[in-house]
Amino acid sequence: MSASIDQIAAARVQAADAEEQLAPYLAAAAAEPTIFSKVEAEDARAQARALDALAAKGQSAGPLHGVPLAHKDMYDRVGQVTGFGAKAGCGKLATATCTVLARLDAAGQVDIGRLRMSEFALGATGHNHHWGIPRNTIKPGAISGGSSSGAGAAVGAGLVRAALGSDTGGSIRLPAACNGVVGFKPTQGRAPVTGVMPLSFSQDTIGPLAATVAEARLVLSIIAGPDQIDPACRDVAPMRQRAKPLPAGLRVGFASGELLAPASARMTAAIEAVRSLLQAGGHATCDLDLDLLATLGEAANAIAMSEAAAVHADRLAAAPETYGDQLRTRLAQAVAIPGFAYVRARQIQRLARKDMFEKVFGTADLFIIPTLFDVPPTEADMNLGGAPGAAAMIGQLAHYTRPISVLGFPALSLPVAQTPEGPLSIQIVGPDWSEDLIADLGEWLETALASTFSSAG
Amino acid sequence: MEKLTDILAGRALTPTEEAILPDQAARTMKGIMEHPLLRQDVEIPDLVAVDPSEDRI
């Protein structure tokens, strides 16, 4: 199952055999209960049959024709139960299909099932009080990362080429980094969240985890754009589906201050190797003071927890026993955050965006920082439940992702090195609506790194 | 709302879980209320000390 989305789609259109080719994907998914919460075999076969009928007439549904995908268990599909990673019996029977799944359907995907996630998408490690943790597909014993834990593991294991996750503080980028795959968190407001489980109204984003940057870009470009229902989704120029050469004069910034202090030596070495690659490719790099990012964690946390508590208040009051320990404890933090502190956190958010546009994006078009501070940590070290230290541990894990979320900027997590202890990944970050340029740089680096590895090997 | 407040305030939590809240709350409030960017914001101006004998509000 190593063919790309483009190769799979071309073959399915030519052979009109999407249903026949589906069987190994369904079997492999069914064999991975820590990754898939539900394999939707009958619905998938029905989708594949409809696509085969189209292909038999010489037609293609679109760029995903017959491509098996699977998504985090928080996207509504009519007639299916959305599980949210919650306790058994706490899901919702969807009465409509969410906008982004409908768009992927129209482009020809075959949706083979629902992927594990942290409970209600709150959790950075991938642990789920009710359902355990998906296996790390690249480093046994390491965390899968969260909250799109199953999405990271499914792509990492090669069960699907791409999967939708969601990202409020790092939930696409962290599991992507833990499993050595690509994760693309878009600008807040790039894709509509209609029919998608909410967590934090002002920070939620939805986007893909994928095997390559090109595939992540393709999927994101398909789901992006307003649907006239989600008022927060902005009507901006659509994304390109394919890469362009990097523009002459591209300026890429690198952190030069204390922001990198928590990063391991091998992470900073990997980032320096990326800088050298860019310079060797004739691209300009510069040092940036990005220390502001390190000060935004608590504001991001206060906003996310306050908004999440608003989402969960009724249910938490009616049935607190249905929540896992860590989630209940984290939601309880919201009570200690008074209204004026939430307002000040939103002020910090606005001022920090202004500061970044003035001081960072005036100097650089994009910048590069780590995704995690090092390789993914172990399941055992991170399995704290609701115990003391859990919130601080999550804050440390999301040290480089949370600030980007609160700023609303797009970011691509890209694996850049593989060590015996696990993968190392960077984030390419840009200003609002810079997804095309970010993906162009991502694809350029992917190619440059591949040729480096092959010449080294 | 009393029940909700009780739960969110931690009374439905275990003693260990309850013990975490003050530290976490203090860290969050400090991180927000003492953030350096707010000191530069015209929307939160420095309060001017006045002479209480002036009888001003």
Interface residues (C-beta under 8 A of the other chain):
Chain A: L292 T295 G297 E298 A299 N301 A302 A309 A313 D314 L316 A317 P320 D325 R328 T329 L331 A332 Q333 A334 V335 A336 I337 A341 R344 A345 Q347 I348 L351 A352 D355 G386 A387 P388 A390 A391 A392
Chain B: K3 L4 T5 I7 L8 A9 G10 A12 L13 T14 T16 E17 A19 I20 L21 P22 D23 Q24 A25 R27 T28 M29 K30 G31 I32 M33 H35 P36 L37 L38 Q40 D41 E43 I44
